[in-house]
Amino acid sequence: MKKIVLTAVFGLVGLVGVRAQNEIDLLNLALTRHSPSARMAAMGGAFTALGADAGGLTLNPAGLGSFRRSSISLTPGLNFMGSSGAYLGANDKDKATGIYIGQLGYIYSQDLSRRYGGGSSEWKYVNYGFTINRTNNFLNNQRYKGINADHSLVDVFVQEANTDPNVFRPDDYPFTASLARTTGLIYPSIPGNDSSLYLGIVPNAGVEQSGRLRTRGATNEYAFSVGANYNNLLFIGGSVGLVSTSYTLINNYTERDHMDTIFDFKDFTFQQSQYVNADGAVIKLGAVLQPVEWLRLGLSYESPTWYTVSDDYLTKIDANYDSVPVFATAASPLFTPFTYSYTKPGRISAGMAFLFGATASIAIDYDYIDYSRMRVEALNDVFAAQWASNLNNTVRSTFRSTSNVRIGGEYIYGPMAFRAGFAYWGSPYQEGVNTGGADYSRLDYTAGAGVKIGKVGVDFSVVHNRTKGYWLPYYLEGRNTYDVQFRNNQTMVQATMSFRLD
């Protein structure tokens, strides 16, 4: 039975949209595209060569060496998402709003010159930091709607039921055709005979198809960092972090007899729910060199993140008929969530910052990441070993190494600071891979301002981007394929409050 369940999860579920533990799940875990603090976000995230910002430690822990005072900081934020889905010549819109904590940090700064009575030590500061930084956000709501005159999701369930011409075994399809049979969406042509040909309640299509995709969750990094300042020339640092990701996808797909022409059928909703929880560990090392007063050069290395992932997948069907006053419902069995190990690829970042006295700065960052190095390994399950091998092969043939570029600037006028920037996140897909125009590349436009009064600092930032999305509601072998093209826009507003503790 265990082998049959795994076959359903890893193979046949892919025919109807959500496919548990596929290459897209791995990519969601690998992406890091969120600047945790307002100052960092306003400057496009270009902080590999800069420092004295708790959010910047996600890029280069050497920035910790630039602190000269102990401090605490907190960054709440608002996330506004909008989406438009084009499907079968029609459009539908949705939106989502979320509140989150982007960053929480405590920095302890140790002035060595004070500690040793102003001696001649070249080591100026040794600083310690504990930070909680959000590095990705999965909030989104997306809708689509259209009239399909060609086929129905019910046809997929019928194909599954007729895969074996001798008999239909519902246990082979616990997430899909089994539920369709229980709710009456498919039925044997000879009542009570599972070896007879199965038929569907929607024989000639012509239904209104609609869907709503809701995603929630985030990636947070809990890091302990150490940084040092050598003679205001060299800044070095390292961190050990625990990374936690939660990701939820709820897909409600509905078909409706909008013209009331299908015998004894009103509508049905097929709900797919995926719950992913991943916990891992990562190490980061970095250095910043300031050979002259007006130039800083930064380099950092982020190790692969070693995750243990738990993935749960559930389905449910609710169906309404003209002849039955109460809807029919069926849910998939409750299986133990599938657990596997996953390695997220590491990252190398380089940056430079040009300093114009205490008045202004311009920073440029570059990242190198090889997404083809994502890997999975089955844990304590011999039946999933082949799945892991196949998925790793898919990753190698689908993804590639890519680059990110971030540029930001800051101008200081008295107690005020004004900032702007942009960030380009490169596509992880190889050339020629069909992504429906949604290749996961992204361009962020950023801006912000800040003010410092005494020991208190307040910074604001706005980040805006527009992206394309792609969704295949289901795949029916031998028939035309109709996909959804999403256009998404996101605006994130953050405010960082920092307090010096000296």
N, C-alpha and C positions, 0 to 999 in steps of 0.2 A: 504493500500500500504506500509506503514512504516513497518508493521510486515513482509510482504513478503520480503522486502529488507533486513531486519536483518537476516531472515532465509537464504538468499543467501549468505550473508557475513560470517555468523558464521558457516554455515554447508557446503553447496555445493561448495563453493570456495575451501574448503580443498581438494577436489578431484583433483585439478590441481596445487598443490604446495603451493603457498602462501595462508595462512589462516589468515585473519585479526584477531587481538586480540586473539592469542592463547598462550599456555604456553611458547613457544619459545620467543615470544615478551616480555613476563614478565621477562624471564631469561636474555635477552639482557639488559633490564633496571637495573637488579639487579647486574650484574657482575662489579667488580672494579678491574682491572688488569693492571694498568698503573702507573708507577712511574714518577711523573711530572718533577722532577729535575734530572740533570745529576749525581750528587753525590749519591742521593738516588737510582737511577736506577742502577748505577755501583755496588752498594753493595746489589743487589738483592731485594731492597725495604725494607730491615730490619732496620726500623727506629723507632720502638715503644719505645725503650729505649734511643735512641740518640736524638740529638737536633741541634739547630742552622742551620736549613735548611728549607727554605720556603716550599719545596715540602713535607717534612716530616710532616707538619701540617695536611695533609690529613689522616694520621694515628693517630697521637697523638698531640693535641694542646699544651700539656705540654712541648713539645720541644721548644716552643717559649720562655720559661723562660731561656733557655741556651744562648740566644743572649746577647751580651754585647755592641754591637754597632748598631746603626741604619743602614739600608742598603736597597738597591733595587736590584732586580735580574730579569733576563729574560732568558727563555730557549726555543730557537727554536729547531725544530727537523725534521728529515727525516724518513719516514716510507716506507720500501720496502717490498712488498708482492709478493709471488710466489705461484702458485697453479697448481696441476695436477689432472685432473678428469678422473676416470676410469668408463666407461659405456658400457655395452654390448660387452665386450672384446676389446674395443678401448680406447685410451688415448688422452687427449687434454690438452694443457697448457695455462696459462694466467698469467699476472702480473699486479701490480699496484704500483704507487709511489705517495706519498703525502708529502706536507710540512705542518707543524703545529706549534703552540705555545703550549708547554707543561706546562709552568708555567710563571706567572708574579706576582711579589710580592713586597710589601713595608712593611718594619719592622721599627717601631719606638721604640727605646730602651730608657728607663728612668732609669738612675743610681740613686737609692735612697740615697746612701751614699754621692754623690756629692750634691744632692738636699738639704739634711739636714745637710750639713757641716761636713760630716764624722762622724755622730753620731753612737750610738751603736745599731741602728735598725738591727734586724736579717733579715729583708726583703731587699735583695740586689738590685733586679731589678724588675720592672713591665714593660712589653713589650706589644705592640699592633701590630697587623698585618692585612693587607688586601691582600688576595691572590686570584689569579685565577689559578686553577689547573685542568689539564685534567686527568681524571681518567679512561677513556675507549676510544677506537678508533675502528670504524667499517669499516675502509677502506679495501676493498678486491675486486678482480675480479676473477671469476671462470668460466671455460668452460668445456663442455663435448660434446661428439659426438659418435653415434653408429647407427648400422642398426637394426631396430626392425622388425622381420619377424612375430611377433605374433599379435600385435595390434597397434592402433594409438590413439592419443588424440581425434581425431574425433569420435572414438567409445564412449568416455566419453560424448561428446555432444549429440550423438545419444541416449545413455541411459537416459540422462536428458530429452530429448524431448519425449521419450516414457514412462516416469515414470507414467503418467496418460494415460491409454489406450483410454480414451474418447476424449481428446483434449490436444494439446500442448499450454500452456500459456507462451509466451515469457517473460512476466513481472515477472514470478517466477524465471527466470534465467538471470537477467539483465547483469551479468558479464561474462557469459559463453555461454550457448546454444543459447541465443537470438542473440548474435553477430555472432555465427556460421551460424545461419539461414539467417541473413541479408547478409552475405558475400557468401552464397551459399555452405558452407562446409557441411551442412546438408539440406535436402529437404524432403517434404512429398511424399510418394509413389504415391499419387493421387494429381496431381498439384492443388494448391489452397485449399486443404482440410486439415486443421490442425488436424483433428481427425483421419487421416489415419496414418499408420506406417511411421516413419521417417527413412531415409537412409542416409548414409554418402558418401562423394566423394571419400574416401579412403576405398574401400570395403574389401580388403584382405591384409592390412598392407604392409610390404616390403618397408618401407620408411626410409630415413636417418633422424634421430632425433638429434638435437643439441640444446644446450642452453648456454646462458651466463648470469651469475648472477653478478650484480654489487651492492655493498653495500657502503654507504658513511655515514658519521656522526660521532658524538663523544658525550661524556658526560663531561661537565665542571662544576666545583664547584667554586662558588664565596663566599668566606668566610671572616668573620670578627672575629678575634681571640684575646684573652687576655691571657697572661701567666705571671707567677711570679716565682721568685727564692728566696727560704727561706734558707738563710745561706749556700748556695751551697750544701744543703742536700736534700731538697725537692723542686721539680719543679711541679707546677700545671698549668692547662690551660683549657680553654673552647672555643668553637667557635659556631657560628651560620652561616649556609651556605644556599645559594640558589643553587639548582642543576638544570641544564638545559641539556636535551638530545634531539638530533635530529638524526633520523635514516631513511635512504632511501634505499629501495631495488627495483631494476629494474631487472625483469626476462624476458629475451627475449628467447622464446622457438620457434624453427623452425622445420617444417617437409618438406622434399624435395623429389620429385620423382627423385632420383638420377640415376635410370636406364631407365627413360622415358617409363615406362610400364603401368602407370595408366591413364585411359582415361580422357582427358580434365583437367588434374591437373598438375601444376608445383610445387607450394610450398605455405605455409602459415606461418605467424609468429603470435604467441599469446604473447602479451606483458602484464605483470602484474606489476603494480607500487604500492608500499606501502610507505606512508609518515607518520612517527610517530614523534610527538613533545610532549615532557613531561617537565613540570616544577614542581619543588618540593622544600621542605625545610628539613634540617637535623640539628641536634644538636650533638656536640661531646664534651666529657669530658675526661680528662686524668691526670695522675700523673706519675712522675718519681722520684724514690728514689735512692740516691747515699750514701749508708751507709758507704762505704769505698772508697778510691780514685780509686780503680781498678775495681769497680763494679757499674753498673747502672741497676735498675729494673724498667720496664715500664708497665703501665696498662692503657688501654683506652676503652671507650665505645662510640659506634656510634649508635645513635637512629635509628629507622626505618625512611625511607625517605617517606614523604607523597607527592605523585605526583597527578597532574591532567594531563591526557593523551588525546591527540587528534590523531586519527588514520584515515587516508584517504586511500582508496583503489580504483584503477582505472584499467580497462583492455581495450585492443584494439586488433583487428584482422586485418591483411592485408593478402589477398589471391590473388594468381596469377593462371590464367587458360590458357590453350592453345588456346581456342576459343575467349578469350576476351583480347584485347591489353592493357587495362588499369586495374590495380589491383583493387579489391574490398576491401573496408575498412569499419569498424564499430567500434565505441567506446562506452564504458559503460556510462550511464547517470551520470551527476554531482550531487551527493548527498552531503548533509551536513556531514562533517567529524564526525565520531562517537567519543564521549567524555565520559571518565569514570575516576574514581579515582582508584589509585593503591598504595599499600603500599609495599615498598621494605623492606626486613628484615634488622634488625640491625646487628651489628658486635661487638664482644668482642675481643680485641687484647692484648696479653701479650708478653713482650720481655725482654731480658737481654743483656747487653753489657759488655764485658771485656776490660778494658783499660790498656794498657801497657805504662804508662807514657804519654808523648806527642808524642810517636813514632808510636803506632799501636793500633788497636781495632778490636774486633770480635763481631758481633751482631747476635742474633738469635731471630726470631719472630714467633708467633703462632696466627692464627685467628680462631675464631669459628663463623660460619654463618649457620643459619637454613633456607634453601631455601623453605622448605615446608610451611613457614609462609608468603609467598607472597599472597597477597589478592587483589581482584578487587571488585568494587562496581559500579553498573550502576548509572548514574546521570540523573535524570529527564526523564527517559524512562522506562515505565512499561514493554515494550516488551523485554527489555534486561535483566531484573531481572533474568530470568531463565538461560540466557547465563552466567551471573556472578556466579550463584550458581554452574552450571556445571563446569565452568572453575576452580573455587576454589576447587571443588572435584578432578578435574584432577591434580591440583598442589599438593594436599595432597598425592595422590597415585603415583605421578611420582617423586617428589623431596624429598630430605632428608637434614639433617644437614651435614656439611662437614668441613674440616680443610684446612688451608693454612699454609705452612711453608716457611720461608725466612731466608737465612743465607748470611752474607756478611762480608768482612774484608777490612781493610784499613791500609796501611803502609806509613808513612810520612818520607821523606828524604829531609831535607832542605826545600826549598819552594815547593817541589814536593810531590804529593800524588798519590799512586797507589792502585787501588781497584779491587775487584772481588767478585762474589757471585752467588747464584742461588735462584730460587723461585719455589716452587711446589704449584700449585693451584688445589685443590681437585675437584673431580667430584661432581656436585650437584644431580646426578641421583641416585635413589634407585637401589639396586641390582635386576637384572631380567628385568629391563626396556630395551627394544630393542632400542638402539641408533645407530645401524649400525656401531658400532665401534668408534663412535664419541661422547664421554661422557663429553666433555667440560673440561676435566682435561688438565693441561698444565705445562710444565717444561721450565723455562727461564734460560738461561746461560748469565751471565752479566760480564762486565769488564769496566774499565775506568781509567782515570788519571786526575790530576788537578794541577794547579800551582797558588800560591799567590805571588804577587809582590806589596808591599805597600798596598794600599786600594783596589786593583783590584784582583779579583779571576776569573779564567776560569777553568771550569771542562768539561770533555768529558765522554760520556758513549756509550756503545754498548750493546744492548739486542737482543738475538736471541732465537727463539723458533720454534718448529715444532709441528703441530697439525693435527688431522684428522677431516674431515667434512663428512656430510651425507646429501643427497638430494633425494627426491622422486619427479620426474617430474610430475607424476600424478598417481592416483589410479583408476583402472578399476575393478569394482566388478565382482568377479567370474573368473578373469583371472590372469595369472602370473604377479608378481610385479617385476619391474626392477629399482634398485636404482643406484645412483651415489656415488662413494666413492672418496672423495677429500683428497689429502695430501697437506697441506699448510705449508709454511715457512715464517717467518717474521723476519726482522731485523730493529731495531729502533736505530738511531744514534741521540744523543742529545748533545747540548753544553749549559752550564749555564754560564752566565756572571753576576758577582755580584760586587757591588760597595759599600764600606763603606761610610757613610755620615758624620762621625765625623770630 
